[in-house]
Amino acid sequence: MTRCGHDGSVTALTPPSRLSLALNLLGAGVVLWSLASTPQSRWAVIAAYVAVAGWIVGRACLPYADARWPARHRVIAAAHVASALVAMVLGGLASASTSGVGLVPVVLAVGDAISDPQRPLIRGVGLGCLGVVAVAVGAVLADTGVLAVLAMIGGIAIAGLVGMSRRQARVAETQSKLLREKEFAARDEARRVALARDLHDLLAHSLGGLVIQLDAAEALLEANKTDSAAQRVSAARALAAAGLSDARRAVAALRMPVADGPDVDAADLRGDIDDLLAVHRSLGGTVEPIVVDETPGVAAVYADVLRRTIQESLSNARKHAPGEPVALHIGWHDDRVTITVTNPIAPAACALSRSGGGYGLPGMRERLAALDNGSSLVVEADSTPSQFRVDATVMLTGRRA
């Protein structure tokens, strides 16, 4: 059905399916055969014929409605409403005189009007009331008994209840479809953000480190210190290999989420942290790690967040305060891990500090927030504006000892 909004917009008509149209035609054929094979009042038979014809015409014209052509759309919508009124009035008047056969188009019209969520419910209820009035008038003309009239009115009421049930089912189906679409969009957005975080980590950690190593190698070559330059190139190669490994890990995460991966045992996690510290030192940084309590094994999703948080914190320190000492404090607790990274703030911005897009800290916050378990990140400058501090709390659930 169609209706015009307050802004003049047109809501599309709902065309019947081929099966629905075929069943309507079959039902109309049965009704017409019943009218022809049973002696009835002539005026009642004609009224019933017109009611059935009006109903079929109204249903048959729906597939030709097209919201892209508003004028034609409104004409077909008006024809559909008119056919429903004809079926309702003439069918109701002829119901008593045709032994209830004329009630068929009335019942169909009421059920159809109420079942379509695109139509105002009051319109379907109004058609049902009109049908009841028409049936009552027809019963008076045919001098029909009270029980027969009540039975026909009950048929209209049942049609309305069936239509209401179908309406609610269609509304629930539409809402379920919208919910699935929103969930799909949310998952797609989460994947996109996760991919952006992984790409940022790869660029900031691996490529940023390559820039530092190659710059140092170039300076050493200019000073004819070939042995030291070769060491820097070798370190750059190792860093590039690590970057490729990170890239493969990011691609694998797209195929299988990290949360579905196997748990990371204590030795592997300690090895990963040691590798991050070694890379930081190879890039000219100094770090003083302090680990409280023994490193346990954890689920893969928490191990990944811990690695990425430490990696980004160290990269951030190298980028904004190159050569300055970094203090790393890792505290293991029963239900959480705390990571604190402190470094001096460089007195003047270096060239590398202007190379990023400012996505590092927001990416860490997003990664922690994605755990949805109370994990958090706090970034602050101390009371002396020469210290930069990052405090991350990773809440653990399903922790493995």
Secondary structure, 3 states (H helix, E strand, C coil): CCCECCCCCECCCCCCCHHHHHHHHHHHHHHHHHHHHCCCCHHHHHHHHHHHHHHHHHHHCHHHCCCCCHHHHHHHHHHHHHHHHHHHHHHHHHHHHHCCCCHHHHHHHHHHHHHCCCCCHHHHHHHHHHHHHHHHHHHHHHCCCHHHHHHHHHHHHHHHHHHHHHHHHHHHHHHHHHHHHHHHHHHHHHHHHHHHHHHHHHHHHHHHHHHHHHHHHHHHHHCCCHHHHHHHHHHHHHHHHHHHHHHHHHHHHHHCCHHHCCCECHHHHHHHHHHHHHHHHHCCCEEEEEEECCCCEECHHHHHHHHHHHHHHHHHHHHHCCCCEEEEEEEECCCEEEEEEEEECCCCCCCHHHCCCCCHHHHHHHHHHCCCCCCEEEEEECCCCCEEEEEEEEECCCCEC
